[in-house]
Amino acid sequence: MQNLPSTNDLAKKYGLFAKKSLGQNFLFDHKITDKIAESSGEISGKNILEIGPGPGGLTRSILQKNPKKLIVIEQDSRVIPLLEEIRANFPNLEIIHGDALKLDVGAIFGGEKFKIIANLPYNIGTVLLFKWLETPENIESMTLLLQKEVVQRIVAAPNNKNYGRLSVMVNSFCDSKSLFDIAPGSFVPAPKVTSSLVKITPKISDVDFEILSKIAATAFNQRRKMLRSSLKSLNLDVENWLKKSNIKSDLRAEQLSLDDFANLTKNFK
């Protein structure tokens, strides 16, 4: 580590600047990246996956905590030489030059459990999260930096304006907790929105992911309508389905608990 320039100086050395087209906003403040790494819990001896490491600020904070292995996935070819310089100091760092959306992260550590810690690009954050929710078996936890409004939707409870499909999908398969906000000025360039760190921990669930996703998307697509109307497009006997699930047909999607959505999924035929 002592041989490495600061994250900011390393970015300058390689002429690295954030690309808007890749949704990049870089974090150079090591106090913040250290806090993110600390918030993920125990790292020493663990497998860690980071998406979009950029200039490597968070990467270095993770490596200082002595993981068993840290795999970083970076799509931007400009970043690879910089990450190679970090790897020269940390042999437990592995670099994958590729698109995280196209990779099977569940198999990336050969079936071993791992944690995800990442400052996710704004333009693909929720897409990646949904992809990981489908196969969470090997994921121990996800500590993710996202737009504050997205995190508010993730952790929202029923009867809250932010409660929607994202809340239902995440919390049906995981426990989620909003940890802290990071002001726009902490990033280069400064985004127009505040960011928040959220910790998402997978839990055992017998709910069918695809069916729940279809029901939640349909119900919240017309969230102001009563369920007897909003669920019509699913081509079921909606009244009977709701009755069998012990749910009143004059309720709206935002009034349903996670258990209600689980019942709807189990009785979906």
C-alpha positions in Angstrom: 0.0 0.0 0.0 2.9 2.3 0.8 4.0 2.1 -2.8 0.7 3.4 -4.1 -0.1 7.1 -4.8 -3.4 8.4 -3.4 -6.6 7.4 -5.3 -6.9 10.9 -6.7 -3.2 11.0 -7.8 -3.6 7.5 -9.3 -6.6 8.7 -11.4 -4.6 11.7 -12.6 -1.6 9.4 -13.5 -3.9 7.4 -15.8 -5.9 10.4 -17.1 -9.0 8.9 -15.6 -12.2 11.0 -15.5 -15.8 10.0 -14.9 -17.8 9.2 -18.0 -21.5 10.2 -17.9 -22.4 7.5 -20.4 -21.2 4.9 -17.9 -23.1 6.5 -15.0 -19.7 7.1 -13.2 -19.3 9.3 -10.2 -16.0 8.7 -8.4 -15.4 8.7 -4.7 -11.9 9.9 -3.7 -12.5 10.5 0.1 -11.0 7.5 1.9 -12.9 8.3 5.1 -16.2 7.7 3.2 -14.9 4.6 1.4 -13.6 3.2 4.7 -17.0 3.8 6.2 -18.7 2.0 3.4 -16.4 -1.0 3.8 -16.9 -1.0 7.6 -20.7 -1.0 7.1 -20.6 -4.3 5.3 -19.5 -6.1 8.4 -16.7 -8.7 8.6 -14.5 -8.7 5.6 -11.3 -10.4 6.8 -11.1 -13.9 5.3 -14.3 -13.3 3.2 -14.9 -13.4 -0.5 -15.9 -9.9 -1.7 -17.3 -8.7 -5.1 -17.1 -5.1 -6.2 -18.9 -3.8 -9.3 -17.5 -0.7 -11.1 -14.4 0.0 -9.0 -13.4 3.1 -11.0 -10.2 4.6 -9.6 -10.2 2.1 -6.8 -11.0 4.1 -3.7 -13.5 1.6 -2.3 -11.3 -1.2 -3.6 -8.4 -0.1 -1.5 -10.6 0.3 1.6 -11.9 -3.3 1.2 -8.3 -4.6 0.6 -7.1 -3.0 3.8 -9.5 -5.3 5.7 -7.8 -8.4 4.3 -10.5 -10.3 2.4 -9.8 -13.8 1.3 -10.3 -12.6 -2.3 -11.7 -9.4 -3.8 -13.0 -9.7 -7.4 -13.7 -6.4 -9.1 -15.8 -6.2 -12.4 -15.0 -3.2 -14.5 -16.4 -2.5 -17.9 -14.3 0.6 -18.6 -11.0 -0.4 -20.3 -9.4 2.9 -19.2 -9.5 1.7 -15.6 -7.8 -1.7 -16.0 -4.1 -0.5 -15.9 -4.9 1.5 -12.7 -6.4 -1.6 -11.1 -3.4 -3.6 -12.2 -1.2 -1.2 -10.3 -3.3 -1.8 -7.2 -3.1 -5.6 -7.7 0.7 -5.4 -7.7 0.4 -4.5 -4.0 -2.5 -6.8 -3.3 -2.3 -10.4 -4.8 -5.8 -11.2 -3.4 -7.3 -8.8 -5.9 -8.7 -10.3 -9.1 -9.8 -8.1 -12.0 -12.5 -9.0 -14.5 -12.8 -6.7 -17.5 -16.5 -7.2 -18.4 -20.1 -6.2 -18.1 -21.6 -7.2 -14.7 -25.1 -7.4 -16.4 -23.8 -10.2 -18.6 -22.0 -12.2 -15.9 -23.3 -15.0 -13.6 -22.1 -13.5 -10.3 -23.6 -16.3 -8.4 -20.9 -18.7 -9.7 -18.1 -16.2 -9.6 -16.4 -17.7 -6.5 -17.0 -21.3 -7.5 -20.0 -21.8 -5.4 -18.5 -20.2 -2.2 -20.4 -17.5 -0.3 -19.5 -13.9 -0.9 -20.5 -10.3 -0.1 -21.1 -7.6 -2.6 -19.9 -4.1 -1.8 -20.3 -1.5 -4.5 -20.8 2.1 -5.5 -23.2 1.1 -8.3 -23.5 3.2 -11.5 -26.8 5.1 -11.3 -27.9 3.9 -14.7 -27.8 0.1 -13.9 -28.1 -0.1 -10.1 -31.7 -1.4 -9.8 -31.2 -3.7 -12.9 -28.3 -5.3 -11.2 -30.1 -5.6 -7.9 -33.1 -7.5 -9.5 -30.6 -9.8 -11.3 -29.0 -10.7 -8.0 -32.3 -11.2 -6.2 -33.2 -14.0 -8.6 -30.2 -16.1 -7.5 -29.3 -15.0 -4.0 -28.2 -18.4 -2.7 -24.4 -17.6 -2.5 -24.8 -13.9 -1.6 -24.1 -13.3 2.1 -25.0 -9.6 1.9 -25.1 -6.6 -0.4 -23.8 -3.2 0.8 -24.7 -0.8 -2.1 -24.4 2.9 -2.7 -27.4 4.0 -4.7 -29.5 7.1 -5.3 -31.3 8.1 -2.1 -34.7 7.9 -3.7 -34.0 4.3 -4.8 -32.9 3.4 -1.3 -36.1 5.0 0.1 -38.1 2.8 -2.3 -36.1 -0.3 -1.3 -36.7 0.0 2.5 -40.3 1.5 2.3 -43.1 -0.2 4.3 -46.8 -0.5 3.3 -48.9 2.6 3.3 -45.9 4.7 2.4 -45.7 6.7 -0.9 -42.3 5.1 -1.7 -43.7 1.5 -1.2 -43.9 -0.3 -4.5 -42.6 -3.2 -6.6 -39.0 -2.6 -5.6 -39.9 -2.7 -1.9 -41.9 -5.9 -2.3 -39.3 -7.7 -4.4 -36.3 -6.8 -2.2 -38.0 -7.4 1.2 -39.7 -10.6 0.2 -36.3 -12.2 -0.3 -34.0 -10.1 1.9 -33.8 -7.8 4.9 -32.9 -4.2 4.0 -31.7 -1.3 6.1 -30.8 2.2 5.0 -27.5 3.2 6.7 -26.4 6.7 5.8 -26.5 9.4 3.2 -23.6 10.8 1.2 -23.8 14.4 -0.2 -23.3 15.1 -3.9 -20.2 17.1 -3.2 -18.4 14.0 -2.0 -18.3 12.7 -5.6 -16.4 13.7 -8.7 -18.3 14.9 -10.6 -21.0 15.9 -8.1 -24.3 14.2 -9.1 -27.5 16.1 -8.9 -28.9 13.8 -6.3 -28.0 12.6 -2.8 -26.7 9.0 -2.5 -27.5 6.5 0.3 -25.9 3.3 1.5 -28.2 0.4 2.0 -27.4 -3.1 3.4 -29.4 -5.9 1.9 -29.2 -9.4 3.5 -30.8 -12.4 1.7 -33.1 -14.6 3.7 -34.8 -17.9 3.2 -38.0 -17.6 1.2 -40.4 -20.0 -0.6 -42.0 -17.4 -2.7 -41.8 -17.8 -6.5 -39.7 -14.9 -7.8 -41.1 -14.6 -11.3 -44.8 -14.9 -10.2 -44.3 -12.3 -7.4 -42.6 -10.0 -9.8 -45.5 -10.2 -12.3 -48.1 -9.6 -9.6 -46.2 -6.7 -8.0 -45.6 -5.0 -11.3 -49.2 -5.4 -12.3 -50.6 -4.2 -9.0 -48.4 -1.1 -8.7 -48.7 -0.2 -12.4 -52.1 1.3 -11.5 -51.4 1.8 -7.8 -54.4 4.2 -7.2 -56.9 1.6 -8.4 -58.4 -1.0 -6.2 -57.0 -4.5 -6.6 -60.2 -5.8 -8.3 -59.4 -3.4 -11.2 -55.6 -3.2 -11.1 -55.1 -7.0 -11.3 -57.6 -7.6 -14.1 -55.0 -7.8 -16.8 -53.6 -11.1 -15.2 -56.7 -12.9 -16.7 -57.7 -14.6 -13.5 -60.9 -14.8 -11.5 -59.6 -11.8 -9.5 -62.4 -11.7 -6.9 -62.0 -15.5 -6.1 -58.2 -15.2 -6.1 -58.3 -12.3 -3.6 -60.9 -14.1 -1.4 -58.8 -17.3 -1.4 -55.8 -15.1 -0.4 -57.8 -13.5 2.4 -57.4 -10.0 0.8 -60.2 -7.4 0.4 -60.8 -6.5 -3.3 -61.2 -2.8 -2.5 -57.7 -2.4 -1.1 -54.9 -0.8 -3.2 -51.5 -2.3 -3.8 -49.7 0.0 -1.4 -51.9 -1.3 1.5 -50.8 -4.9 1.1 -48.2 -6.4 3.4 -45.4 -8.7 2.2 -47.4 -11.6 3.6 -50.3 -10.5 1.4 -48.2 -10.5 -1.7 -46.8 -14.0 -0.7 -50.4 -15.3 -0.4 -51.3 -13.9 -3.8 -48.2 -15.6 -5.3 -49.0 -19.0 -3.7 -52.6 -18.9 -4.8 -51.8 -17.7 -8.4 -53.2 -20.2 -10.9 
